[in-house]
């Protein structure tokens, strides 16, 4: 399938396509790729907008990203996290009932060139941020408190080039912000409360996952934003 046929009008980049082909050929027996960890420059460079550079390799790349995300396990994965500096990400979360973080289900989706903007609340009240603990597959073993926009408008394209335009709230909005930030060369720690950093083990063992950050803040000596 040509780039134009898939809904992306830009030309195929032979060198980049070859690099992705080599990456896909290196997929292990479990069908996943290693996740790049913090300190690798690819995570700090703004991703290049996707215009069709990969041609018919976009679909298999997305499938490998999906499997890698699930195996990690995670709820989102951006292309730089597997070493590809293109503005592509995948996301999916089954959700959790009665979760104070508003962890409603987020069906699997591919995000190409995503952008988000904060929105006022559905009742017309001013836009607000919600603070919850957040982790990242590229920063293994740690969580920190991050205040994210509670309600956002997402605009992007899907893997066929079709436009995406939707409003998300709660945890799905957080996932979208986290993955889109990756494509800007940002990590969640750039937006976190430094004193809140805790190991994954302690987050669960001591704080039960910290759905309410207030007790953690009181014990560790920081203010909840």
N, C-alpha and C positions, 0 to 999 in steps of 0.2 A: 504494500500500500504506500503510495506517495504521500509526502507531507500535505500537499494540497488536497488529496482525496480524503485525508483524515480530518480535515477542517483547519489545518495549520498551513499557512501560505508560504512560509519561509523555506529556503533551500535546506537540504540535508548537509550537515557538516561532516564530511568524510572522516576527518581525523577524530572528532568526538564520537562519531558513531562507531568507529573501530575500537576506541577505548572502552565504550560501553559493551560492545560485543565481547571483548576480552574479559571484562568484568563478569558478564553473564556466563561465559564459558568456565569461569572459576568458581561458580556456585557449588557449594559442597553437597554431599549426598542427602542432606536434610532440606536442600532447596533454598537455603538462606545465605546471606552475606554477612561478614563481620561488620559491626557498627563502629564507625569512627569515633574516637574519644577526644574529649577536650584537650587542646594543645595542638591539634592538627590545623594548619592554616585554612583548609577548605571550609572549616566551620566558622571562620571569621571573615570570609569574603562574601560580599553580596552576590547572590546567585544570578546567573544570566537568564533573562526572560526566555521562556521556551516558545519558539516560533515554528518548530518542525525539524529541528536539527537531527533528530534520531530516526526520522522516517518510520519504517515498520518495526523498529526496536522499542518504540515507546510502550507498546502493550506488554511485551515480555518483561521490560524493566519494571513497569508498574506491578506486575504479578509477583516478581521477586521481592519488591518492596513490601507488598502486602504480606507475603509469607514471613519475611524478616521481622516485620512489625509484630505479627501474631506470635512468633516464636520467642521474642525477646523476654517477656511479653510487654507490649506497649499499646497505646491508643492512638499513636501518630508517629509518622516517620517522614523526614524530609530528605530529598535526594543528597544534599551535602553530607548527611549522616552515613551514606554509603560511598562517599568520595566523589560524587557527581555534582558539580557546581551549577546545576540548572534549577529553575524555579518550579520544582515539582514536589508534591507531598501527597501522602495518603493518610487517611484517618478513619477510625472506627472505634466505637465503644458500645458495649451492650447496655451500659447504664447500671444503676442500682436503685432499688426502691427505697423510699423514705430516707434518702441521703440529703443532709442539710446543704450539701454543695450543689444541689439541683443537678444531679448526675443522671439526666435523662438520656435515653438511647441516641446514639449518633450512628446512623447507617453508614456502611462503607462508602467512601467517596474518594475520588482522585481530584486533587487541586492543582491546577496549572496556573501559574502567575497570580496567586491569590493576593488580595488586598482586603484589609478590614478597616472599619471606622466605628468609633463608639457612637451609640445611639442613646437617646433619652429612654426612660422606661415606658412600657406599654401604656401606663396610665397617665403619661405626659410629665411625670416628675423628672428632674434632671438626671443626666447620665451619672452612673456611679460605678465604683470599683468594689470588688469583693476580695478579701484576703484569705487564701487557703494555701496549704502546703502543696508543693509541686516538685516533680522529679523529671529526669531526662535520661533517655537511653544512652546519650553521649557523655553523661556525668554519672557513671555507675556508682551506686552505693550511697547517694546523698539526696536529701530533700531540703527545701527552704521555702519560707513564706513569700508569696508573690501576690500583690494586689493587681487583679486584672479587671478590665472592663466587664461589667455584668451582662451587657447586651450589645451586640455588634451586628453590623451589616457586612456580610462577606460577598465580595465579587471576585470571580475567577472564571476559568474555563474547565471543562472536564476533559477526559482523555480523547474525546472526539473533536474537541474544539468548540463544543457548544457552550454558551454562556451560563454561568452560575451566578445567581443573585438571591441571597436568602438572609434571613435574620435569625440569629442564634442567641440563646441566653444560657446562663449558668455554666455548667461544666463543658458542654459542647462549645460554647463561646471561648472558654479557656483553652481548649485543645487547638482550636483554629488559630488563636493568637500565638500560642506557643510554636506551632509549626510554621506559621507565616514569619514569625520573628527569626526562625532558623534561616529563612531565605534572605533575610536582611543581614546575615552575619552576626546575629545576636543569640546569646544563650540566656536561659531563664535566670541564671545567677546575676546577670546584668541588671535585673529588675527586682531582685530579692532583698529582703532585710538580712544583712550579713550575719547578725547575731542569732538569727533563727536557724542557721544551717545545722542539720542533724543527720546522723546516719540513718539509713533505711531501717536498720535493726532497731535502733532506739525509737524511731518514729512509731513503729508497731509495738515494741515491747513496753515502752514507757507510756506512750501517748495514744495507743490504740488507733493509729492512723491519723490522729489529730483532725477529725472533722470540725472540731471547734478549736481554733488556734489560741484562744484566750488563756487556757491553763499553761500552755507551752510558753507563751509570752511572759506570764507571771513568773514562771520558774527559771527561765533563761535570761530574763531581764531585758526585754525589748518591748516596744509599743506596737500594737497591731495597727497598721495603717488604715 
